[in-house]
Amino acid sequence: MRIFVLLFISSAGFLFSCNNKTESSGSVNKYNDDVLKSVIANTDSLKTFDFVNARVEAIKNALQQPTPVLLCGDSLNSNQKLAQQIAVRDSTFTRSIRDIGSNTPFRTEIFGVYPARESDLSNLKEKINLSDCYRVEMYNYPLNLTTVALVDIKRQKIIATFTQQQTQPEIPLHLKNLAIKIAINSPEVQEAYGIKPSEKDALMASTKTSLNRTRCERSHHLCVAPTFVKDGKALWAIVDLTEHKLVGVRWTNVGTTGPAAPMITERRLQDDKVTACFCEKETPLEKDGWKMNYMLTSSDGLRIAQVSFNGKPILQSAKLVDWHVSYSGTDGFGYSDAVGCPYFSQAAVIAFEPPKIMMIKDEGGNFTGFALEQAFRSEQWPTPCNYNYRQRFEFYKDGRFRVSAASIGRGCGNDGTYRPVFRIAFAAEQNNFAEWSGTNWNNWPLEKWQSQNAATVYAESKYQYQLSDNTGNGFFMQPGNGKFGDGGRGDNAFVYVTQTKPTVDEGEAELVTIGPCCNTDYHQGPEKFIEPSPDNIQNKKLVVWYVAQLKNDDTKGREYCWAESVLENGVYVTKAYPCFAGPMFVPINLKK
């Protein structure tokens, strides 16, 4: 039986932020030429604003330097500046800043320099002093490539470098401010809005977006969407930060609601206790036979690691990589959200309180396990264009576990689709992954993706997949299909299975946003670790990626992924209607 869940919540949160060989094809070179022409030639569209011209001059100057990298434009302390200098002097970190054939510089920019966290060092074998380590992120505009360096400033050397293809780091504060200025000064925005919007009214200005049939989609330009709410609607000003121009405006319906929930001060949000206790180090947890470590990451939500049950290793790690939020299947625009820590965060929606551990009861009132839950929230939630997410891990005394998350609205529209991206890495060195055919379990020989749909068949009316190790132990995998008693209406999930590669980082360390906001097909990010040549996954260490698809609803009596403030007894009360999603893993012959 489906159980309807209604939450009453009263506090809010906010954030602000600052193949080892890259080959270039003719099409990339042509695209790079187009970008350089549009950025450097001072076209008419760029002459409009002095602040854009100043940005273009800075780019032109950087491209003339021996190391043609635009350095971080935000305020950095002395340690961050040193880490940046060490990174840009390193030939491995900068190997992709020029075209291999012509030696022409690509437009590259340092987007951020952040203190490293335990999650950044998860793949390193050598002992590192965390306080000496910084994470330097560089974006290559024409290649749409993110390069990350972990820098030890005490030893003045890079200790690790990795690239992430077709990804974009979270944008720094100066680019957020630039996008807002372009938006509010664009005639199209002023005409649509009725007046010139105020900078302080811009919402979600640092969150990456897309727009179909523009270069934001076709050429993977870096785009964001400062959003302005007026009269029950939200005006999206979609700004291309690769070419420094407005590429479109769109309206979404957000409805009307009361004021935001009572605010917590920003100082409380960025409290040293949350950062020091849960962002800078792992916290051990041992309960009901389960043992693990957990921590808040910069942009991958709450991460659990080294998970075992009754002494048997179960998970290497599990985390929530992205939230992809789309508001139009036709126009294809929305946000790619990240959730994470309040300090030095790359997240769009941040943690505003410590993780909570709570008991799980069955219908008879018996304790069957426990849950580890983290809340992430925007400042003015539940008003329009503010977000509230829950991330939840459930662990049961019988060896079951569930990885889940929920959107609790309200978002920037009443026609949104939310796609949380989970990464679940198993601990066993030799695993096989199989799907239920209706009569048998059939192993997948190669890395693969598959979608849950109306034609999906389930073993015992529940299980779609099976993961087993070389001893015969393992788990049935039950996707969300409306049977978990949390109000979920079914996940319609994409499932991807990839091989864990010890020499290549495919997400075990901190990930930037890996997929676009608005694709309706399987291109959600994990496919880049499969295509174009899937690896063998028989008797291998495996990662399961799970991307649910949740459609919100503001229909009275049918609310889902939605929140609003309503008057009750003369005061505003926040009512939330979460949409939980995520798979349950049920043990097969699990031995103690």
N, C-alpha and C positions, 0 to 999 in steps of 0.2 A: 504494500500500500504506500502511495506517495504521501510524504509528510511535508506540509507547507511550513517553511521557516520564516519567521519574522524577527528581525533584530531591532533593538532600540540602542542607539549609539549617540554619544554626546560630546566627543572631542575631535579635534582636527589637527592637520599637520601641513608643513611646507618645506620646500627646499630651494637652495640656489647652488650653482656650480661654476669653476673656471674651465709551396715548393720553393724553397729558399731562393730560387732563381726566378726573377720576373722577366718574362719575355713579352715583346711588343709586336703586335701584328700591324698590318697596314691600316686596318680600321681603327685601331687604337691611336696610331700616329695621327690619322686624319682627325679623330675626335680631339686629340690633344691640341692640334693646330687650331681647331674651331674654338676650343676653350681659351687658348692663348690670345686669339684674335679678339674674342668677345671681352676678355678681361683687360687686355693691355691696350687695345687700339682706341679705347675711350669712345665707344659708339655713342650715338645720341641718347640711348636709354641710360647710359652710365653718366652722362654729363649733367643729368638732372639734379643730382644731389651732391653737395660738397663732401658730405661724410662718406659717400661711395667713392668719389674721386680720391679721397685720402687713403681709403682702403686699397684702391687700385695702384696708387703710387707705391704703397708699402710692398705690394706683391711684385711690381716691376723691379723695385730695388732688391728684393730678396732673390729674384731670378738671375740677377747679375753677379751674385756673390759666388765665391769659390765653392761653398757649400750652399746650394740654392734652396734653403729651407726657411720659411717664414716662422720665426720664433713665437712662442706663446705671448699673446698680447695682454693677458691678465696679470694682475699683481702676483709675483712669486717671491717667496722668502729666499734667503741666501742658499739654503740647502736645495730647494727646488731649482734655482738658477744653475747651481753646480751640476745637478743631475741632468738638466737639459743640455748643458755644455758637453758633458761626458758623452751623452747619447749622440749628439750631432757630429762629434768627432770620430765616431766609431764607423768603420767602413761596412760592417755587417748591417747595422741599423739603417744606414743610408744607401744601401745597394740599389734601392728602387727609386731613387730620386732623379735619375736621368734615363732617357731612352737608350737602350743598349746599342742600337744601330747608329744613331746620329749624335749621341751624347747631348742632345737637347734636354734642358732641365724640365722635369715635370713640376707642376705646381703642387708643392707639399707644404704642410703646416703642422707645427706642434699644437695639438688641441688641449693637452693637459699634462700636468706633472703632479702626481698624487703620491702620498705615502703608501708604500706597499703593504699588503695584508697577507695573512697566512694563506688565504685562498690563491693569491698570486704565486706563491712559492710551492704549490702542491706537487709540481712535477720535478722540483729540484732535488738532487740527491745530496748535495753538499750542505753543510751546516751554515746558515746565514743569520746574521744579526738583523732582525726585522727593522729595528729603529734606524739602521743605516741605509735602508733600501727604499727606492722610489720607482714608481711606474711612470714611464714616459710614453705618451701616445701620439703618433704622427699619422696624419691623413693625406693620402695621395688622391687628389681630385680626379684626374683623367682615368686612372686605373681603378678608382673606387676601392682603394686598398687601405687597410689599417695595419700599421706596424707598431709593435709594442716592445719596449725595452725595459728590463728590470735592472736598475742601476744601483750599485753599491758605492755610495759617495765616499765612504771611509777608505776603501781600497781604490777608488776612482777607476772603476771598470764596470762594464756591462757583464752581468752574470747570466742573462738569458735574453734572447730575442725571438719573436715569432710574428708571423703575419696572419691576417685574417682576410681572405679574399671576399670581395663584394660586401664589405661591411663598412660602417661609418661610426667613429667614436661619438660619444655624447658631446654636443657642441659647447665651447667655452662661453663664458659670460659675455665677452665683447662681441661675439657673433650673435648671441641672443639679442643683445641691445641693438646691433646693426639691423637684424631682421625686423625688430619692432619699429625702428625709425623708417625703414623702407615701407613697411605696411602703412603706418599712420600718415605718411606723406604722399602716398600714391593716390592720384585722383580717383581711380576706380574704387578704392576702399572708402574714400570720403563720400563719393557719390552713393555707394550702396548703403553706407551707414547713416547718411544724412548730414553728418558733421564730421569734423576731423576727430578721430578717437584720441583719447589720452594714452600716453605710454603706460600709466599705472593700471589701465583697464585691460591690458593685453594678458591673456591667459595662454598657458601651454606653449609659450614662445620658444622654448629650448627643446621641444620634443619633435623628433624627426617625423616627416610626413611624406606623402606621395600625391600625385594627381595624374590620372590616366591621360594618355595622349599628349603629355608634355615631356620635357626632358627630365623632369623629376622621375618619371617612370621609364622612358625609353633609354636614356643615357645614364641613369642612376646618379643624377645630380644630387647634391646635398640640399635638401629642402626642409623647411620648417613652416609652421602655420600659426603665427600669432592670431588669437581668436578673441572676438569681442561679442559680448552678450547684450542683447537689446530686445525688449518686448517679446520674450518667450522664444527667441531665436538666437542662434550663434552664427556670426559672420566669420568665416575662415579666410584669412589673407595668406595665401600660399606663396611663400617667398623662396626663390631659388638662390641659395647662397654661393653656388658655383658661379653664376652670372650676375649676382647682385641685383635681382629685379623681381617684381611681382609677376607671377605666372598665372594667377587666377584667383577669383573669389567665389565662395560657395556658402550657401545658407543651410543650416540644419535646424530642425525643431527641437527645442529643449524643454518646452513647457515652462510653467511658472511654479514657484515654490516659495516657502518662507525663507528667513535668513539662515545663514550658516549656523552649524552647531557651535556651541561655546568654544572659543579659540583657546588654544594653549600657546603660550609665548614661544617665539622662535628660540629663545635661550633654552627653554624646556625641551624643545624638539631636538636641539643639538647638544643635549646634556652630555657632559663628560662621562657620566655613568654608562649610558647606552653605548657610546663610542668605545670607551676603554674596556668595558666588560664584554661586549658582544661583537664589535667591529674589528678590533685590533688583535683579538686572540680567540681561539676556540674554547668552548665551554664543554666539559664532559657531562654526560648524562647516562645514568644506569638505573633501569627500572623494569620490573616484570620480565626479567630475563634478557632485556634489550640493553645494549651498550653502544654508545656513539659519541661523537663530538659534533657540536653545531656552532655556527657563527653567522653573523650578518655580513654580506658581501657588499661591494661597491655598487654592483648593478645586476647581480644574479640572485637577489632576494636572500632568503634564509637557506643556508647550505648545511646539509648533514653529511658526515663522512665517517669512515671506519665503523660502519654499522654492523653489529653482530647480534645473533640471537642464541642464547645458551651456549656461547663460546664459538659458534660457527659463523664465519664471515659471510655477510649477506650483500651489503652494498659498499662499493668504494666511495660513492658520493651520490647525492641527488640534490637538485636545485631547480629554481624557476628562472629561466634565462631571459624571457621577454614576455610582454603583453602586446599583441598586435590588435589594434582597434580600428575597424573599418566602418565608415558611415555611408557608403554608397557602392553598390555593386556595379553601377553604371559609370559614375565619374571616378570611382576608385580613389577616395581620399580618406585620411584618418591619421592615427598616430602609432608610432612604435615606442611603447613605454618600457622603461626599466624600473625596477624597484630595488631599494637598497638602503645603505646607511645614510644618516643625516650629515656627518662630517666628510669632507672631501669626496662627496658622492657624485657618481655619474647618473644617478637615478632621477627619473621624472617624478616619481611618487616615493616618498621616503618613510622609513620606520619612525613612529612617533612615541613608541614605548618599547620596553624590553619584550623578548619572546615570552610566551606564557605556556606553562605545562598544566594540563587539565585532565581530569579523569573521564573515561568513557564508560557509560552505563548501558546495559541492554534494557529491553522493555520491562523486565522484571525488577529493575533497579540494582542489578548485580554489576560490580565493576569488572569490565572485560579487557581493559587496557588503558592507554593514555594517549593524549594528543599533544603535539608541540606546534604552537600556532603563533604567527606573526601578522600584525596589522600594519598596512601601509596606507597613508592618507594624504590627500591634497589639503591646502590651507583652508579653503572656503567650502569644503564639502558640507552638505549635499547640494549646494547651489550649482547651476549649470557649468559645465567644463571643469569640474573638479572630480577627482577619482578616489575610490576607496577599494583596496584589494585586501584579501585575506590569503595567506599561504598556510597550509595545514598538513602536517604529517601525523598519521595515526598508526599506532603500534598495539597489537593485541597479544594477549597472553598465550593464544594458540599458535602464534607464529605468523599470522597475517599482518600485512601492513598496507597502508594506502598513501599515495602521494597526491595531494589535491590543492586546489586554489579556487577562489571565488572573486568575481566582480560584484561590488555592492553598489554600483551606480555612482553618481547619476550620469556622469559623462557629458559629452557634447552633442547628444542627439538621442532621439527615441527610436532610431532604426539602426542601432549599432550591432556589430558582430565582434565579439571578444574571442581572441585566440591566444590562450596562455601556452607557452612553450616550455615543457619540462624536459630536463635531461636526467636520466636515471642510469648510473653506471654500476654494473654488478661486479662483485668481488671475485667470483670463481674464475680461474684461469682458463677453463675449458667449458664453454656453454654451447648449447644448440637452441635455436628458436624455431618454433613450429606454429602453424595456424590450423584451426579446426576446419575440415572440409565438409563436415556434415556426417562423416562416417569415420574419418581417421585424422590423426595429427600428422601433418606434412611439414617436414623441415624446410626452412629457407636455406639454400646453399650459398647465396650471395647477399650482400647488403641490399636492402630493399625498403620501399615504403608501401603502405596500403591505407585505404580509407575505410572507416566504419560507416555503413549506410543501411538503408532499409532492407537490402538483400543479404546482409551479414548473418551468418549462422553461428550459433553458440553451442558449445558442449554444455550439457546440463542446464541449458537456457541461460547461461551466465558467462562462460569462458570463451574468449575469442582466440587467445594465444597460450602457448606453453613455453616456458624457458626452463631447461634442465641442464645440470652439469654432468660430468663424466661418471658420477657415482649414482646417477638416477634421481638425485634430489633436485629440487627446484620449485617453481611456482607456476600455477595457473594465473593468467592475467585476465582480469575482468574489467572491461572498460566501463565508463559511466554510461548507464542505460536506464536511469530513472529508478534504480532499485536499492539505492544506498540510504534512503530515508532522510535525505538532507534537502529535498526540494528540487534536486537536479532533474532535468527533463531529457537527458541523453547528451553525450559529448560529441557525436558525429566526428570522431577524432581521426586525425592522420597519425599513423604510427610508423616510425622509421627505426631500423636496426642497423647499427654500424659496429665495426670492429674497433676495439681499443688499440691504439697504436702507441707503443712505448716511446718512440722517437719523434712523434708528431703530436702536437697539442691540438685536439679537436674539441676543446671546451672543458677540460678538467680544471684548468686555471680560469681566471676571470674572463668572461666573454663580453665584448661590446654587443650592441644590438645586432643580431645575426640575420634578420629577415625583414622584408618590407612590411609595411602596415597592412596593405590592402589587397594582397593576392587572395583570390578565392580558391585557388587550386593548391596542389601540394607544395608549391614553392614558398615555404614558410621559413626557410633557413637551413634546417638539418640536411636537406637534399644535397647541399654543396659538399657534404662529407661523403656522399655516395657517388654522385655523378662526376665525370662521365664514365668512370671505370669502377664498378662495384667490386669490393674485395670479398674474398671467401670468409664466411662467418661460421663454418662448421668447426666445432671444438675450439672456439676462440673466446677471448675475453670480450664481452659485449656491452654496448650502450644502447638503451632504448630511449628514443625521443618520442614524446607524446604531445600532440597539439590538438586540444579540444576546440570546438567551434560553438559559441554560445550566442544566441540571438536575444537581444534585450526586448522588453515589452513594457509599455506604460499603460496598457489597457486596465481599467479598474477591475479588480478581482483577479487579474491575470499577471500582475506585475512580476518582472523577472529581470535580474541584473539592473535593478532600479532603486532609487531612493528619493525621498521627498520630505519636506518639513510641513506638517499639518497642525492646525490649531486643535488642541484638546484641552477642555476646561480653561480656555482663555490664554493658554501658552502654547508656543510652538514645540512640537515633539518630532524628532527625526525617526521616520520609519524606513527600514531598509529591507529589500527583497533580494537576497543574494542568489547567485547562480553558481553553485559548486560544481567542479569538474575534476576528474582525475581517476586513474585506474587503481583497483585493488589487486594485491598479489596474495594468492592463497597457496600455502605450502603443499608440495607433493612429497610425501615420504620424508618430511623434514626430520632429521635425526638429532637428538640432543648430544 
